[in-house]
Protein backbone atom coordinates (compact mmCIF):
# COMPACT_ATOMS: atom_id res chain seq x y z
CA UNK A 1 0.00 0.00 0.00
CA UNK A 2 3.02 2.26 0.18
CA UNK A 3 2.95 5.14 -2.23
CA UNK A 4 -0.83 5.24 -2.66
CA UNK A 5 -2.40 8.67 -2.44
CA UNK A 6 -6.00 9.77 -2.27
CA UNK A 7 -7.04 11.10 -5.67
CA UNK A 8 -8.07 14.68 -6.17
CA UNK A 9 -10.56 15.91 -8.70
CA UNK A 10 -9.15 17.30 -11.97
CA UNK A 11 -8.47 20.97 -11.47
CA UNK A 12 -8.93 23.55 -14.22
CA UNK A 13 -5.79 25.61 -14.87
CA UNK A 14 -5.44 28.51 -12.44
CA UNK A 15 -7.69 27.04 -9.74
CA UNK A 16 -6.43 25.45 -6.51
CA UNK A 17 -6.75 21.68 -6.16
CA UNK A 18 -9.53 20.51 -3.84
CA UNK A 19 -9.50 17.31 -1.82
CA UNK A 20 -12.15 14.66 -2.47
CA UNK A 21 -15.37 15.03 -0.45
CA UNK A 22 -14.91 13.63 3.04
CA UNK A 23 -18.15 11.65 2.84
CA UNK A 24 -16.83 9.71 -0.17
CA UNK A 25 -13.43 9.27 1.50
CA UNK A 26 -15.13 7.90 4.61
CA UNK A 27 -17.23 5.42 2.61
CA UNK A 28 -14.30 4.16 0.52
CA UNK A 29 -12.03 3.85 3.57
CA UNK A 30 -14.64 1.90 5.54
CA UNK A 31 -15.25 -0.38 2.57
CA UNK A 32 -11.54 -0.94 2.08
CA UNK A 33 -11.16 -1.79 5.76
CA UNK A 34 -13.94 -4.39 5.45
CA UNK A 35 -12.25 -5.77 2.32
CA UNK A 36 -9.01 -6.14 4.30
CA UNK A 37 -10.88 -8.16 6.93
CA UNK A 38 -12.29 -10.44 4.23
CA UNK A 39 -8.81 -10.93 2.80
CA UNK A 40 -7.40 -11.83 6.23
CA UNK A 41 -10.13 -14.44 6.69
CA UNK A 42 -9.60 -15.87 3.22
CA UNK A 43 -5.81 -16.13 3.56
CA UNK A 44 -6.11 -17.84 6.95
CA UNK A 45 -8.57 -20.38 5.51
CA UNK A 46 -6.44 -21.00 2.43
CA UNK A 47 -3.45 -21.79 4.63
CA UNK A 48 -5.14 -23.86 7.34
CA UNK A 49 -7.76 -25.73 5.31
CA UNK A 50 -6.04 -26.10 1.96
CA UNK A 51 -2.33 -25.83 2.76
CA UNK A 52 -1.64 -22.86 0.46
CA UNK A 53 1.81 -21.31 0.83
CA UNK A 54 2.84 -17.64 1.08
CA UNK A 55 3.19 -17.25 -2.68
CA UNK A 56 -0.32 -18.57 -3.29
CA UNK A 57 -1.75 -16.24 -0.63
CA UNK A 58 0.27 -13.13 -1.60
CA UNK A 59 -2.68 -11.24 -3.12
CA UNK A 60 -4.86 -11.69 -0.04
CA UNK A 61 -1.93 -11.04 2.34
CA UNK A 62 -1.25 -7.72 0.60
CA UNK A 63 -4.80 -6.46 1.13
CA UNK A 64 -5.16 -7.98 4.61
CA UNK A 65 -2.53 -5.64 6.04
CA UNK A 66 -3.10 -2.07 7.18
CA UNK A 67 -3.23 0.58 4.45
CA UNK A 68 -0.81 2.93 6.25
CA UNK A 69 -0.58 6.32 4.58
CA UNK A 70 -3.92 6.09 2.70
CA UNK A 71 -5.66 5.44 6.02
CA UNK A 72 -3.87 8.38 7.65
CA UNK A 73 -4.73 10.67 4.72
CA UNK A 74 -8.37 9.59 4.91
CA UNK A 75 -8.41 10.20 8.65
CA UNK A 76 -7.03 13.72 8.16
CA UNK A 77 -9.66 14.48 5.51
CA UNK A 78 -12.53 13.22 7.66
CA UNK A 79 -11.27 14.98 10.82
CA UNK A 80 -11.00 18.31 8.97
CA UNK A 81 -14.39 17.97 7.27
CA UNK A 82 -16.69 19.11 10.12
CA UNK A 83 -14.72 22.35 10.42
CA UNK A 84 -15.17 23.07 6.72
CA UNK A 85 -18.71 21.72 6.37
CA UNK A 86 -17.52 19.07 3.90
CA UNK A 87 -18.93 15.97 5.60
CA UNK A 88 -22.46 14.82 4.94
CA UNK A 89 -23.05 11.73 7.10
CA UNK A 90 -26.18 10.78 5.17
CA UNK A 91 -24.24 10.78 1.89
CA UNK A 92 -21.37 8.86 3.50
CA UNK A 93 -23.82 6.11 4.52
CA UNK A 94 -25.42 6.11 1.06
CA UNK A 95 -22.01 5.82 -0.61
CA UNK A 96 -21.08 3.00 1.76
CA UNK A 97 -24.28 1.13 0.93
CA UNK A 98 -23.60 1.58 -2.80
CA UNK A 99 -20.09 0.21 -2.46
CA UNK A 100 -21.34 -2.83 -0.53
CA UNK A 101 -24.05 -3.38 -3.15
CA UNK A 102 -21.52 -3.25 -5.99
CA UNK A 103 -19.27 -5.65 -4.13
CA UNK A 104 -22.19 -8.04 -3.55
CA UNK A 105 -22.99 -7.91 -7.26
CA UNK A 106 -19.38 -8.80 -8.02
CA UNK A 107 -19.49 -11.89 -5.78
CA UNK A 108 -22.89 -12.91 -7.20
CA UNK A 109 -21.47 -12.86 -10.73
CA UNK A 110 -18.78 -15.31 -9.63
CA UNK A 111 -21.46 -17.62 -8.30
CA UNK A 112 -23.30 -17.83 -11.64
CA UNK A 113 -22.53 -20.79 -13.87
CA UNK A 114 -20.62 -19.95 -17.05
C-alpha positions in Angstrom: 0.0 0.0 0.0 3.0 2.3 0.2 3.0 5.1 -2.2 -0.8 5.2 -2.7 -2.4 8.7 -2.4 -6.0 9.8 -2.3 -7.0 11.1 -5.7 -8.1 14.7 -6.2 -10.6 15.9 -8.7 -9.2 17.3 -12.0 -8.5 21.0 -11.5 -8.9 23.5 -14.2 -5.8 25.6 -14.9 -5.4 28.5 -12.4 -7.7 27.0 -9.7 -6.4 25.4 -6.5 -6.8 21.7 -6.2 -9.5 20.5 -3.8 -9.5 17.3 -1.8 -12.1 14.7 -2.5 -15.4 15.0 -0.5 -14.9 13.6 3.0 -18.2 11.6 2.8 -16.8 9.7 -0.2 -13.4 9.3 1.5 -15.1 7.9 4.6 -17.2 5.4 2.6 -14.3 4.2 0.5 -12.0 3.8 3.6 -14.6 1.9 5.5 -15.3 -0.4 2.6 -11.5 -0.9 2.1 -11.2 -1.8 5.8 -13.9 -4.4 5.5 -12.2 -5.8 2.3 -9.0 -6.1 4.3 -10.9 -8.2 6.9 -12.3 -10.4 4.2 -8.8 -10.9 2.8 -7.4 -11.8 6.2 -10.1 -14.4 6.7 -9.6 -15.9 3.2 -5.8 -16.1 3.6 -6.1 -17.8 6.9 -8.6 -20.4 5.5 -6.4 -21.0 2.4 -3.5 -21.8 4.6 -5.1 -23.9 7.3 -7.8 -25.7 5.3 -6.0 -26.1 2.0 -2.3 -25.8 2.8 -1.6 -22.9 0.5 1.8 -21.3 0.8 2.8 -17.6 1.1 3.2 -17.2 -2.7 -0.3 -18.6 -3.3 -1.7 -16.2 -0.6 0.3 -13.1 -1.6 -2.7 -11.2 -3.1 -4.9 -11.7 0.0 -1.9 -11.0 2.3 -1.3 -7.7 0.6 -4.8 -6.5 1.1 -5.2 -8.0 4.6 -2.5 -5.6 6.0 -3.1 -2.1 7.2 -3.2 0.6 4.4 -0.8 2.9 6.2 -0.6 6.3 4.6 -3.9 6.1 2.7 -5.7 5.4 6.0 -3.9 8.4 7.6 -4.7 10.7 4.7 -8.4 9.6 4.9 -8.4 10.2 8.6 -7.0 13.7 8.2 -9.7 14.5 5.5 -12.5 13.2 7.7 -11.3 15.0 10.8 -11.0 18.3 9.0 -14.4 18.0 7.3 -16.7 19.1 10.1 -14.7 22.4 10.4 -15.2 23.1 6.7 -18.7 21.7 6.4 -17.5 19.1 3.9 -18.9 16.0 5.6 -22.5 14.8 4.9 -23.0 11.7 7.1 -26.2 10.8 5.2 -24.2 10.8 1.9 -21.4 8.9 3.5 -23.8 6.1 4.5 -25.4 6.1 1.1 -22.0 5.8 -0.6 -21.1 3.0 1.8 -24.3 1.1 0.9 -23.6 1.6 -2.8 -20.1 0.2 -2.5 -21.3 -2.8 -0.5 -24.1 -3.4 -3.1 -21.5 -3.2 -6.0 -19.3 -5.6 -4.1 -22.2 -8.0 -3.5 -23.0 -7.9 -7.3 -19.4 -8.8 -8.0 -19.5 -11.9 -5.8 -22.9 -12.9 -7.2 -21.5 -12.9 -10.7 -18.8 -15.3 -9.6 -21.5 -17.6 -8.3 -23.3 -17.8 -11.6 -22.5 -20.8 -13.9 -20.6 -20.0 -17.1 
